Amino acid sequence: MSKNKYGTCALCKQENVELRQSHIIPKGVFKRAKTVPNSRFRNYYEPKQIYQDGIKIRMLCNDCEEFFSKYERAFDNRFLDVYLANPKNHLPKITNDIYFYIVSVSWRIIYDDLYNYQSFHEDSERDVMLEFEQKLWRFIIEKYKESKPDKELPMKELPIPDLRDKPFGVQIAEAEKYFNHKKPEDMSEIQNYVFTLYELYNSDDISSFFDSMIIGYSFYERTHTKYYIISLYKGLIIVTLFSRKSNMLLSDKCNLIRGSSKSRNQIKKDIKDEVDNLLGIMASRYEETQKKLDENGLREKIAERYTNNTNKK
């Protein structure tokens, strides 16, 4: 992603507009993760990297940034704060506004993965992840158009596909894509879930460990039939799942076939397996991280900053 202030907005596609420094995971989440005034966030693997309130990239124009802010406030006030008041109670209801918030954050995460970090660059599943990103984007842009009916957007029409000399299956797929692109986005292949770490592990230790960590990324699981975007913060795991109707797993391994199931219990198992994997990676790099903290008195500087700011409370 270019550091130039001007570029093409990732949402409305307007070109040569000033792009805001957009949060991938919204600022309100980072605000609630801070337990000490004036504290800062650090990269677990590179503790010298400092963030005031989360990673930001030049991604959205001012109008699109403001469009998202309404849903971010709704999530902060009507979901996150209600949950934080009693973390072991039942989670708040996922209303239409909360659903849209989840989709909008998931879209920003996978967009950042694909176009900023170039994730899945040489991966056989990159095309599916691109399809995932586009489905979320089309759903969001439709709602954006509803909110700004008078605004002209530079959306490109799909050209009529040239089906000559193409296999029959490709002809059908391209024809369907052309005829369906003007219809409202079909979200039947997309599901959103919200779990708590306590629900997955029944452990206060795991919840406490992740309490001030904020993580968001996309991945697919081992059966290559389910594609996930997750964000993890304040003991919550927010999940957007893409399970293509056309996906079929051919295998004689019963465990693999069971793993391709899309039941809620299997989704929970997938996410728990992914968090276990994340914990394993963090544990494998623990000694490396500790050495970096000991370089140039960094550990002492962090402790001093924490102590000073705690005393000011």
C-alpha positions as CSV (number, residue, x, y, z in Angstrom):
1,M,0.0,0.0,0.0
2,S,1.5,3.3,-1.1
3,K,2.3,5.9,1.6
4,N,1.0,8.6,-0.7
5,K,-1.9,10.5,0.8
6,Y,-3.8,10.3,-2.5
7,G,-5.0,7.2,-4.2
8,T,-8.0,5.0,-4.9
9,C,-10.4,4.4,-2.0
10,A,-10.7,0.7,-1.3
11,L,-14.5,0.9,-0.7
12,C,-16.0,3.4,-3.1
13,K,-13.2,3.1,-5.7
14,Q,-13.0,6.9,-6.2
15,E,-9.6,7.7,-7.7
16,N,-7.1,10.4,-6.7
17,V,-8.8,11.2,-3.4
18,E,-7.1,11.9,-0.1
19,L,-7.0,8.7,1.9
20,R,-7.4,8.7,5.7
21,Q,-5.2,6.7,8.0
22,S,-7.8,4.0,8.5
23,H,-7.8,1.5,11.4
24,I,-8.1,-2.1,10.4
25,I,-9.6,-3.0,13.8
26,P,-11.4,0.2,15.0
27,K,-9.9,2.6,17.5
28,G,-12.7,2.0,20.1
29,V,-11.4,-1.5,20.6
30,F,-7.9,-0.3,21.3
31,K,-9.3,2.4,23.7
32,R,-11.0,-0.3,25.8
33,A,-7.9,-2.6,25.7
34,K,-5.7,0.0,27.5
35,T,-5.6,-0.6,31.2
36,V,-3.1,2.2,31.9
37,P,-3.3,5.9,30.7
38,N,-0.9,6.8,28.0
39,S,0.2,3.2,27.6
40,R,1.2,2.0,24.1
41,F,0.8,-1.2,22.1
42,R,3.8,-3.3,21.0
43,N,4.3,-6.0,18.5
44,Y,4.7,-9.3,20.4
45,Y,7.4,-10.6,18.0
46,E,9.1,-7.2,17.5
47,P,8.6,-5.3,20.9
48,K,10.5,-2.3,19.6
49,Q,7.6,-1.6,17.2
50,I,5.2,0.8,19.0
51,Y,1.5,1.6,18.1
52,Q,-0.5,4.3,19.9
53,D,-3.9,2.9,18.9
54,G,-3.5,0.1,16.4
55,I,-2.2,-0.3,12.9
56,K,-3.5,2.2,10.3
57,I,-3.2,2.2,6.6
58,R,-4.2,4.7,3.9
59,M,-7.3,2.8,2.7
60,L,-10.5,4.8,2.8
61,C,-11.6,8.3,1.8
62,N,-13.2,10.6,4.4
63,D,-16.8,9.7,3.4
64,C,-16.2,6.0,3.6
65,E,-14.4,6.3,6.9
66,E,-17.3,8.3,8.4
67,F,-19.8,5.7,6.9
68,F,-18.1,3.0,9.0
69,S,-18.0,5.1,12.2
70,K,-21.7,4.8,12.8
71,Y,-21.5,1.0,13.1
72,E,-18.3,1.1,15.1
73,R,-20.1,3.2,17.7
74,A,-23.0,0.8,17.7
75,F,-20.7,-2.1,18.4
76,D,-18.8,-0.3,21.1
77,N,-21.8,0.9,23.0
78,R,-24.4,-1.9,22.4
79,F,-22.2,-4.9,22.3
80,L,-18.6,-4.5,23.5
81,D,-19.4,-2.4,26.6
82,V,-22.3,-4.6,27.5
83,Y,-20.1,-7.7,27.2
84,L,-17.3,-6.1,29.2
85,A,-19.7,-5.3,32.1
86,N,-20.2,-9.0,32.6
87,P,-17.9,-11.1,30.4
88,K,-19.2,-14.5,31.6
89,N,-22.9,-13.6,30.9
90,H,-24.6,-14.4,27.7
91,L,-23.3,-12.3,24.8
92,P,-25.4,-9.4,23.6
93,K,-27.8,-9.9,20.7
94,I,-26.2,-9.5,17.2
95,T,-28.5,-6.9,15.6
96,N,-28.3,-5.8,12.0
97,D,-25.9,-3.0,12.9
98,I,-23.6,-5.4,14.8
99,Y,-23.8,-7.9,11.9
100,F,-22.7,-5.1,9.5
101,Y,-19.9,-4.0,11.9
102,I,-18.5,-7.6,11.9
103,V,-18.6,-7.8,8.1
104,S,-17.0,-4.4,7.7
105,V,-14.1,-5.2,10.0
106,S,-13.6,-8.7,8.5
107,W,-13.5,-7.0,5.0
108,R,-10.8,-4.6,6.2
109,I,-8.8,-7.5,7.7
110,I,-8.8,-9.6,4.6
111,Y,-8.2,-6.6,2.3
112,D,-5.2,-5.7,4.4
113,D,-4.0,-9.3,4.2
114,L,-4.4,-9.6,0.5
115,Y,-3.3,-6.1,-0.8
116,N,-1.0,-4.8,1.9
117,Y,0.7,-7.8,3.3
118,Q,0.3,-9.8,0.1
119,S,-0.8,-12.9,2.1
120,F,-1.5,-16.0,0.0
121,H,0.6,-14.6,-2.7
122,E,1.8,-17.9,-4.0
123,D,-1.0,-20.0,-2.4
124,S,-3.3,-22.2,-4.4
125,E,-6.2,-20.8,-2.3
126,R,-5.6,-17.1,-3.1
127,D,-8.4,-17.0,-5.7
128,V,-10.9,-18.2,-3.1
129,M,-9.6,-15.6,-0.6
130,L,-10.0,-12.9,-3.3
131,E,-13.6,-14.2,-3.9
132,F,-14.2,-14.0,-0.2
133,E,-13.0,-10.4,-0.1
134,Q,-15.1,-9.4,-3.1
135,K,-18.3,-10.9,-1.6
136,L,-17.8,-8.9,1.6
137,W,-17.0,-5.7,-0.4
138,R,-20.1,-6.0,-2.6
139,F,-22.3,-6.5,0.4
140,I,-20.8,-3.4,2.1
141,I,-20.9,-1.2,-1.1
142,E,-24.6,-2.0,-1.6
143,K,-25.3,-0.6,1.9
144,Y,-23.1,2.3,1.2
145,K,-25.0,3.2,-1.9
146,E,-28.3,3.0,0.1
147,S,-26.9,5.5,2.5
148,K,-25.8,7.9,-0.2
149,P,-28.3,7.6,-3.1
150,D,-27.2,10.9,-4.7
151,K,-23.5,10.1,-4.8
152,E,-22.1,8.9,-8.1
153,L,-19.6,6.1,-7.7
154,P,-17.1,5.1,-10.3
155,M,-18.2,1.5,-10.3
156,K,-17.1,-0.5,-13.3
157,E,-19.6,-2.6,-15.1
158,L,-18.6,-6.1,-16.0
159,P,-18.1,-6.6,-19.7
160,I,-20.1,-9.2,-21.5
161,P,-17.9,-12.3,-21.3
162,D,-16.4,-13.9,-24.4
163,L,-17.4,-17.5,-24.0
164,R,-15.9,-18.8,-27.3
165,D,-13.6,-21.8,-27.1
166,K,-14.0,-22.1,-23.4
167,P,-14.9,-25.3,-21.5
168,F,-18.6,-25.7,-20.8
169,G,-18.2,-25.4,-17.0
170,V,-16.2,-22.1,-17.4
171,Q,-19.0,-20.8,-19.8
172,I,-21.6,-21.5,-17.1
173,A,-19.6,-19.9,-14.3
174,E,-18.8,-16.7,-16.3
175,A,-22.4,-16.4,-17.5
176,E,-23.7,-16.7,-14.0
177,K,-21.2,-14.2,-12.7
178,Y,-22.3,-11.7,-15.4
179,F,-26.0,-12.1,-14.9
180,N,-25.7,-12.1,-11.1
181,H,-23.4,-9.1,-10.7
182,K,-26.2,-6.6,-10.6
183,K,-28.3,-8.5,-8.1
184,P,-27.9,-8.0,-4.3
185,E,-25.0,-9.9,-3.0
186,D,-25.9,-13.4,-1.9
187,M,-24.5,-13.8,1.6
188,S,-25.8,-17.3,2.1
189,E,-22.2,-18.6,1.9
190,I,-21.1,-16.2,4.7
191,Q,-21.7,-16.8,8.4
192,N,-20.7,-14.7,11.3
193,Y,-20.0,-16.0,14.8
194,V,-18.9,-14.5,18.1
195,F,-17.3,-16.7,20.7
196,T,-15.6,-16.0,24.0
197,L,-12.2,-17.5,24.9
198,Y,-13.8,-18.7,28.1
199,E,-16.5,-20.5,26.1
200,L,-13.7,-22.3,24.1
201,Y,-11.3,-23.1,27.0
202,N,-13.3,-22.7,30.2
203,S,-10.2,-21.1,31.5
204,D,-9.6,-17.6,33.0
205,D,-5.9,-18.0,32.4
206,I,-6.3,-18.0,28.6
207,S,-8.8,-15.1,28.7
208,S,-6.4,-13.1,30.8
209,F,-3.4,-13.9,28.6
210,F,-5.1,-12.4,25.6
211,D,-6.9,-9.6,27.4
212,S,-4.8,-6.7,26.1
213,M,-3.8,-8.4,22.8
214,I,-5.6,-7.4,19.6
215,I,-5.2,-9.7,16.6
216,G,-6.9,-10.0,13.2
217,Y,-6.1,-12.1,10.2
218,S,-7.5,-14.6,7.6
219,F,-6.8,-18.2,7.1
220,Y,-8.3,-21.5,5.7
221,E,-8.4,-24.8,7.6
222,R,-6.9,-28.1,6.6
223,T,-9.9,-29.4,4.6
224,H,-9.8,-26.4,2.3
225,T,-13.6,-26.1,2.5
226,K,-13.9,-23.3,5.1
227,Y,-12.2,-19.9,4.9
228,Y,-12.0,-17.8,8.0
229,I,-11.4,-14.2,9.1
230,I,-11.0,-13.8,12.8
231,S,-10.4,-10.9,15.2
232,L,-9.5,-11.5,18.8
233,Y,-9.7,-8.9,21.6
234,K,-10.9,-8.5,25.2
235,G,-11.7,-12.2,25.4
236,L,-13.9,-12.2,22.3
237,I,-13.3,-14.1,19.1
238,I,-15.2,-12.6,16.1
239,V,-15.4,-14.9,13.1
240,T,-16.5,-14.5,9.5
241,L,-16.7,-17.8,7.6
242,F,-16.9,-18.3,3.9
243,S,-18.1,-21.8,2.9
244,R,-18.7,-22.1,-0.8
245,K,-21.7,-24.1,-1.9
246,S,-19.7,-25.5,-4.8
247,N,-16.9,-26.8,-2.5
248,M,-16.7,-30.6,-2.3
249,L,-14.1,-32.6,-0.3
250,L,-13.1,-35.9,-1.9
251,S,-11.3,-38.0,0.7
252,D,-11.4,-41.5,2.2
253,K,-10.2,-40.2,5.5
254,C,-13.1,-40.0,8.0
255,N,-11.4,-37.4,10.2
256,L,-10.9,-35.1,7.2
257,I,-14.5,-35.5,6.1
258,R,-15.8,-34.7,9.7
259,G,-13.5,-31.7,9.7
260,S,-15.2,-30.3,6.6
261,S,-18.5,-30.1,8.5
262,K,-20.0,-26.6,8.9
263,S,-21.8,-27.3,12.2
264,R,-21.4,-24.7,15.0
265,N,-19.5,-27.3,17.1
266,Q,-17.1,-27.9,14.2
267,I,-16.6,-24.2,13.7
268,K,-15.8,-23.8,17.4
269,K,-13.2,-26.7,17.1
270,D,-11.6,-25.0,14.0
271,I,-11.3,-21.7,15.9
272,K,-9.9,-23.4,19.0
273,D,-7.4,-25.3,16.9
274,E,-6.4,-22.0,15.3
275,V,-5.9,-20.3,18.7
276,D,-3.9,-23.3,19.9
277,N,-1.7,-22.9,16.8
278,L,-1.3,-19.2,17.6
279,L,-0.3,-20.0,21.2
280,G,2.2,-22.5,19.9
281,I,3.8,-20.0,17.6
282,M,4.0,-17.4,20.4
283,A,5.5,-20.0,22.7
284,S,8.1,-21.0,20.1
285,R,9.2,-17.4,19.8
286,Y,9.1,-16.6,23.5
287,E,12.8,-16.8,24.1
288,E,13.5,-14.7,21.0
289,T,11.1,-12.0,22.2
290,Q,12.6,-12.0,25.7
291,K,16.0,-11.4,24.3
292,K,14.7,-8.4,22.3
293,L,13.2,-7.0,25.5
294,D,16.6,-7.2,27.2
295,E,18.3,-5.3,24.4
296,N,19.3,-1.6,25.2
297,G,17.3,-1.7,28.5
298,L,13.9,-1.9,26.7
299,R,12.3,-4.0,29.4
300,E,13.3,-1.5,32.1
301,K,12.0,1.4,29.9
302,I,8.6,-0.3,29.5
303,A,8.4,-1.1,33.2
304,E,9.3,2.6,34.1
305,R,6.6,3.9,31.7
306,Y,4.0,1.5,33.1
307,T,4.9,2.5,36.7
308,N,4.9,6.2,36.1
309,N,1.5,6.1,34.3
310,T,0.0,3.8,36.9
311,N,1.0,6.3,39.7
312,K,-0.8,9.1,37.7
313,K,-4.1,7.3,37.8
